[in-house]
């Protein structure tokens, strides 16, 4: 089985730590990858993907400012976000209305709602969990 390896694409830091307010996050992309931020400002939100041990996490964050020239961006998370875990491995553009377009309504979301399993060669290898603007991809240890 081929092993998937991830490389960190940059760093992040939580700037504002007020428990009862939105949190500001500064993301700095590696210099050689800063062009990945081009046109990201056309979106209102993005999804940060991080990896820690055998899990991949995703965080939906509002884009506040992008400094494409120097590879920095400032993002806002709501008060529900406690922390961001792991190495930054990817950033994807995101429109919050995508969930509604897929027939998924925020008011119908339940705590610990599990979405469709990830399949590999017809067998489940993990699942995606999304609760309160926080997502996690969990993989099972299997020989396949």
C-alpha positions as CSV (number, residue, x, y, z in Angstrom):
1,X,0.0,0.0,0.0
2,X,1.3,3.4,-0.9
3,X,1.7,5.7,2.0
4,X,0.4,9.3,1.8
5,X,2.7,11.9,3.1
6,X,1.6,15.5,4.0
7,X,3.8,18.5,4.2
8,X,3.0,21.7,6.1
9,X,2.3,24.6,3.8
10,X,2.7,27.3,6.4
11,X,1.9,28.3,10.0
12,X,-1.0,29.8,11.9
13,X,-1.5,31.5,15.2
14,X,-4.5,32.5,17.2
15,X,-4.2,36.3,17.7
16,X,-7.3,37.1,19.8
17,X,-8.1,34.7,22.6
18,X,-11.2,36.2,24.0
19,X,-13.5,33.2,24.9
20,X,-16.7,35.2,24.3
21,X,-15.9,36.9,21.0
22,X,-14.8,36.0,17.5
23,X,-11.2,34.8,17.2
24,X,-8.7,36.3,14.8
25,X,-6.2,33.8,13.2
26,X,-3.1,34.8,11.3
27,X,-2.0,32.3,8.6
28,X,1.5,32.6,7.0
29,X,2.1,30.5,3.9
30,X,5.5,29.3,2.9
31,X,7.2,31.8,0.6
32,X,7.3,29.4,-2.3
33,X,3.6,28.7,-2.0
34,X,2.3,32.2,-1.5
35,X,0.8,32.3,-5.0
36,X,-1.8,29.8,-3.7
37,X,-3.5,32.8,-2.1
38,X,-4.1,34.5,-5.5
39,X,-7.9,35.0,-6.1
40,X,-8.7,33.5,-2.7
41,X,-10.0,36.9,-1.8
42,X,-12.9,36.4,-4.2
43,X,-14.4,34.1,-1.6
44,X,-16.0,35.1,1.7
45,X,-14.7,32.0,3.6
46,X,-12.1,29.3,3.4
47,X,-11.5,25.9,4.8
48,X,-8.2,25.3,6.6
49,X,-7.2,21.6,6.7
50,X,-4.8,20.5,9.4
51,X,-3.3,17.1,10.2
52,X,-2.3,15.6,13.5
53,X,-1.3,12.0,13.9
54,X,-3.8,9.9,11.9
55,X,-6.5,12.6,11.7
56,X,-7.3,15.5,9.3
57,X,-9.3,18.4,10.7
58,X,-11.1,21.1,8.8
59,X,-12.1,24.6,10.0
60,X,-14.5,26.9,8.2
61,X,-13.3,30.5,8.7
62,X,-14.3,33.9,7.4
63,X,-11.7,35.7,5.3
64,X,-10.9,39.1,6.8
65,X,-7.8,40.1,4.8
66,X,-5.3,38.5,2.4
67,X,-1.9,39.9,1.7
68,X,-1.0,37.9,-1.4
69,X,2.4,39.6,-1.9
70,X,3.8,38.4,1.4
71,X,1.7,35.2,1.8
72,X,-0.3,36.2,4.9
73,X,-4.0,36.1,5.6
74,X,-6.2,37.0,8.5
75,X,-9.2,34.8,9.3
76,X,-12.1,35.0,11.8
77,X,-13.6,32.1,13.7
78,X,-16.6,32.3,15.9
79,X,-16.5,31.9,19.7
80,X,-17.2,28.2,19.4
81,X,-13.7,27.4,18.1
82,X,-11.5,26.5,21.1
83,X,-8.3,25.8,19.2
84,X,-6.8,24.7,15.9
85,X,-4.8,21.4,16.0
86,X,-2.1,20.0,13.9
87,X,0.1,21.1,10.9
88,X,-1.5,23.3,8.2
89,X,-1.7,21.1,5.1
90,X,-4.2,22.8,2.8
91,X,-6.6,25.8,2.2
92,X,-9.7,25.7,0.0
93,X,-12.1,28.5,-0.9
94,X,-15.6,28.2,0.5
95,X,-19.0,29.9,0.2
96,X,-21.2,29.2,3.2
97,X,-24.2,28.8,0.9
98,X,-22.7,25.6,-0.5
99,X,-24.3,23.7,2.4
100,X,-27.7,25.0,1.6
101,X,-27.2,24.3,-2.1
102,X,-26.6,20.6,-1.2
103,X,-29.9,20.5,0.7
104,X,-28.2,20.7,4.1
105,X,-29.8,23.3,6.4
106,X,-28.0,24.6,9.4
107,X,-31.0,24.5,11.7
108,X,-31.4,20.8,11.0
109,X,-27.8,20.0,11.9
110,X,-27.5,17.7,14.9
111,X,-24.7,17.5,17.4
112,X,-22.1,14.8,16.3
113,X,-23.8,14.3,12.9
114,X,-21.8,11.8,10.8
115,X,-21.7,12.3,7.1
116,X,-21.1,9.6,4.4
117,X,-18.1,7.3,5.0
118,X,-15.0,7.6,2.7
119,X,-14.7,4.5,0.6
120,X,-11.6,2.9,-1.0
121,X,-12.2,0.0,-3.4
122,X,-15.7,-0.3,-2.0
123,X,-14.7,-0.5,1.6
124,X,-15.1,2.2,4.3
125,X,-11.8,3.7,5.3
126,X,-13.0,6.6,7.4
127,X,-15.7,9.2,8.0
128,X,-16.2,12.9,8.0
129,X,-17.8,14.6,11.0
130,X,-18.9,18.3,11.0
131,X,-20.3,20.1,14.0
132,X,-20.5,23.9,14.7
133,X,-18.0,25.0,11.9
134,X,-15.5,22.3,12.9
135,X,-14.8,19.3,10.8
136,X,-12.7,16.2,11.3
137,X,-11.8,13.4,8.9
138,X,-11.1,10.2,10.7
139,X,-9.4,7.2,9.0
140,X,-9.6,3.6,10.2
141,X,-6.6,1.4,10.4
142,X,-7.1,-1.3,7.7
143,X,-4.8,-3.2,5.4
144,X,-6.7,-2.0,2.3
